[in-house]
Amino acid sequence: MNKCIIVGAGECSIKKLQERLVVREGDLCIAADGGVEHLLQAGKTPHIVLGDMDSLKQYEIPATLPIQRLPVEKDDTDMLAAIKKGLTLGFRSFEFYGALGGRIDHTIANLQCLLYLMNRGARGVIIGNDTRILLMRNEKTMFPSNAYQKGQIISVFAFGQDAYGVSETGLKYTLDNVILQQEFPVGISNEFMGMDAAIEVKNGTLLLCIEDQRKDF
C-alpha cells in the first residue's frame, strides 16, 4: 500500500531520518511547515511543502519545491492540514516524523491526529527518535518474535475511553480479558520476551508506545 509521509517541525534525529525515511514510487512526502528543514538537512526532497511557515529557522525553501501556504490564524494545525491533503489524494496509510518533542501541545495534537485518521478509515504511525506510537481499535495485533527483541519496551494505554476485553499474551506481564481504564496506567512498561506476542481489545481504542529497537527498522 502506498503511504503518505509527513515530516513535522518537532524533534527529529537527522541521522535516523536518513536511515528510516524511504519514499517509494507512488508514495507522497509532505513537509509540514518547519519539517522541510529536517528533510533538507537529511538530503531528502518533499513533494509538497505545506504550512504557515512560522517554524522555519535558517533554511530557505528551494524555489523548485511546490509550496501551499496556509494562514497563521486557522483551525487546523499544519500537521492536520497535511493529513487532510493526504486523505484527499486517496492515501490511507500515514507515517509521521518530527511529530514528538518540542512543544507539548503539538505532541498532544499529533496524538489526536492518529485518532482523526482512524475515525476516517485510515491508519498512522508516529515514528520518533526512540519510540513508535500507533492506535488499535476492536482488533487483535500480532507481534512476531523475529521482529521484536527480548526486553524491548511496549506500553499500552486506553485512549478516548476505557477499553474492554483487553488481553496481552507473550509479554512479561499478561492481561486476560480485562478493562483497561483511562485513569490507571497499568499497561505501562511491559516487555517483549523473545516469543510471539499479541494484544487484543474487544471494545475500545488502545494507544501503543513501542520502544524503537525493531531489527528491520
C-alpha positions as MATLAB code, in Angstrom:
seq = 'MNKCIIVGAGECSIKKLQERLVVREGDLCIAADGGVEHLLQAGKTPHIVLGDMDSLKQYEIPATLPIQRLPVEKDDTDMLAAIKKGLTLGFRSFEFYGALGGRIDHTIANLQCLLYLMNRGARGVIIGNDTRILLMRNEKTMFPSNAYQKGQIISVFAFGQDAYGVSETGLKYTLDNVILQQEFPVGISNEFMGMDAAIEVKNGTLLLCIEDQRKDF';
ca = [
       0.000    0.000    0.000;
       1.315    3.445   -0.911;
       1.780    5.750    2.048;
       1.704    9.431    2.854;
       4.792   10.526    4.778;
       4.508   13.742    6.763;
       7.500   15.395    8.429;
       6.762   17.988   11.098;
       8.873   20.531   12.960;
       9.207   18.556   16.213;
      12.307   16.789   17.486;
      13.897   14.710   14.752;
      17.252   12.973   14.547;
      18.603   13.779   11.087;
      20.719   10.608   11.082;
      17.715    8.438   11.902;
      15.575   10.281    9.378;
      18.165    9.492    6.718;
      18.119    5.809    7.689;
      14.380    5.317    8.141;
      12.520    7.543    5.736;
      12.076    5.723    2.446;
       9.898    7.260   -0.245;
       8.889    4.673   -2.830;
       7.185    5.190   -6.145;
       3.577    6.122   -5.513;
       4.256    7.494   -2.016;
       3.695   11.141   -1.094;
       6.101   13.089    1.133;
       4.753   16.286    2.689;
       6.839   18.717    4.720;
       4.577   20.277    7.329;
       5.968   23.756    7.898;
       9.393   23.567    9.608;
       9.613   19.867    8.786;
      11.099   20.951    5.464;
      14.302   21.857    7.323;
      14.604   18.319    8.710;
      14.179   16.910    5.207;
      16.678   19.259    3.582;
      19.266   18.509    6.271;
      18.711   14.800    5.653;
      19.228   15.298    1.926;
      15.629   14.424    1.082;
      13.167   16.375   -1.021;
       9.438   16.544   -0.217;
       6.790   16.555   -2.905;
       4.913   19.380   -1.170;
       5.728   21.981    1.492;
       2.570   22.903    3.413;
       2.096   25.286    6.330;
       2.075   28.859    7.572;
       5.909   28.819    7.609;
       6.137   30.126   11.178;
       8.588   27.387   12.223;
      11.294   27.956    9.621;
      14.629   28.865   11.205;
      17.518   29.065    8.774;
      16.826   27.148    5.583;
      15.415   28.812    2.533;
      12.949   26.672    0.636;
      14.240   25.894   -2.859;
      12.205   27.699   -5.495;
      11.559   24.395   -7.253;
       9.515   22.981   -4.364;
       5.709   23.322   -4.568;
       4.522   25.381   -1.594;
       0.997   25.533   -0.215;
       0.934   28.431    2.215;
      -1.652   28.438    4.988;
      -2.805   31.390    7.095;
      -1.213   31.734   10.521;
      -4.634   32.007   12.173;
      -6.533   28.813   11.328;
      -8.353   25.933   12.984;
      -6.115   23.122   11.680;
      -2.543   22.574   12.783;
      -0.070   22.276    9.918;
       0.109   18.535   10.609;
      -3.665   18.124   10.396;
      -3.770   20.186    7.214;
      -1.132   17.857    5.728;
      -3.199   14.841    6.803;
      -6.291   16.243    5.108;
      -4.220   16.764    1.966;
      -3.117   13.123    2.019;
      -6.645   11.847    2.637;
      -7.999   13.971   -0.213;
      -5.434   12.366   -2.523;
      -6.624    8.896   -1.515;
      -3.939    7.793    0.958;
      -4.980    5.586    3.865;
      -1.567    4.721    5.335;
       0.448    7.502    7.006;
       3.882    7.847    8.624;
       4.839   10.823   10.769;
       8.303   12.108   11.635;
       9.092   15.199   13.692;
       5.757   14.789   15.462;
       7.042   14.424   19.043;
       9.048   16.571   21.425;
       9.324   20.328   21.433;
       6.009   21.925   22.386;
       3.898   19.502   24.421;
       0.657   20.932   22.988;
       1.737   19.974   19.474;
       2.700   16.498   20.660;
      -0.789   16.028   22.140;
      -2.348   17.425   18.967;
      -0.388   14.908   16.888;
      -1.631   12.031   19.051;
      -5.159   13.268   18.373;
      -4.326   13.239   14.655;
      -3.867    9.458   14.877;
      -7.464    9.261   16.095;
      -8.598   11.617   13.314;
      -7.164    9.162   10.790;
      -8.625    6.073   12.455;
     -12.085    7.621   12.533;
     -11.836    8.077    8.763;
     -10.775    4.570    7.908;
      -7.055    5.335    7.699;
      -4.062    4.451    9.879;
      -0.990    6.331   11.003;
       2.182    5.662   12.971;
       4.308    8.302   14.666;
       7.986    7.449   14.345;
      10.044    9.298   16.942;
      13.729    9.183   17.719;
      13.296    6.383   20.252;
       9.695    5.226   20.012;
       6.817    4.460   17.668;
       3.224    5.324   18.549;
       0.084    3.899   16.957;
      -3.561    3.154   17.739;
      -5.583   -0.056   17.547;
      -9.346   -0.446   17.936;
     -11.577   -3.508   18.352;
      -8.909   -5.821   16.965;
      -6.040   -8.177   17.680;
      -2.476   -7.296   16.690;
       0.329   -9.845   16.437;
       3.972   -9.101   17.226;
       6.267  -11.797   15.742;
       9.282  -12.862   17.776;
      11.717  -12.199   14.936;
      10.806   -8.507   14.800;
      10.919   -7.554   18.485;
      13.863   -8.113   20.785;
      13.633   -9.574   24.277;
      13.441   -6.732   26.781;
      12.085   -4.239   24.257;
       9.522   -1.983   25.968;
       5.887   -1.695   24.924;
       3.312    0.381   26.784;
      -0.444    0.162   26.243;
      -2.961    2.837   27.273;
      -6.733    3.181   26.990;
      -7.370    6.079   24.613;
     -10.543    8.154   24.457;
     -12.454    5.965   26.920;
     -11.995    2.797   28.971;
     -11.104   -0.204   26.821;
     -12.877   -3.534   27.360;
     -11.753   -7.084   26.771;
      -8.031   -6.273   26.733;
      -5.640   -9.218   26.586;
      -1.848   -9.241   26.342;
       0.000  -12.510   25.716;
       3.650  -13.346   25.081;
       4.795  -10.323   27.123;
       6.435  -10.169   30.548;
       3.166   -9.049   32.139;
      -0.010  -10.603   30.754;
      -3.628   -9.484   30.798;
      -6.654  -11.680   30.198;
      -9.882  -10.028   29.060;
      -9.684   -7.058   31.447;
     -10.953   -3.483   31.445;
      -8.115   -1.035   30.845;
      -9.074    2.249   32.487;
      -8.018    5.690   31.258;
      -7.127    6.797   34.773;
      -4.942    3.798   35.653;
      -1.798    3.320   33.501;
      -1.339   -0.348   34.385;
      -0.185   -1.130   30.835;
       2.978    0.948   31.023;
       6.497   -0.502   30.579;
       5.702   -4.055   29.558;
       8.393   -6.074   27.789;
       8.712   -8.441   24.863;
      10.049  -11.845   25.895;
      11.579  -13.101   22.669;
       8.444  -15.018   21.684;
       5.400  -14.280   19.552;
       3.163  -11.782   21.350;
      -0.340  -10.453   20.833;
      -2.511   -7.602   22.083;
      -6.283   -7.639   21.718;
      -9.028   -5.165   22.554;
     -12.634   -6.225   22.035;
     -14.288   -2.842   22.590;
     -12.298    0.344   22.667;
      -9.156    2.065   21.446;
      -5.619    1.469   22.656;
      -2.584    3.690   22.217;
       0.627    1.686   21.864;
       4.103    3.112   22.531;
       6.845    0.766   21.329;
      10.499    1.325   22.163;
      12.327    1.653   18.865;
      14.594   -1.374   18.605;
      12.979   -3.274   15.757;
      15.578   -5.236   13.798;
      14.114   -4.216   10.445;
      13.865   -0.542   11.354;
];
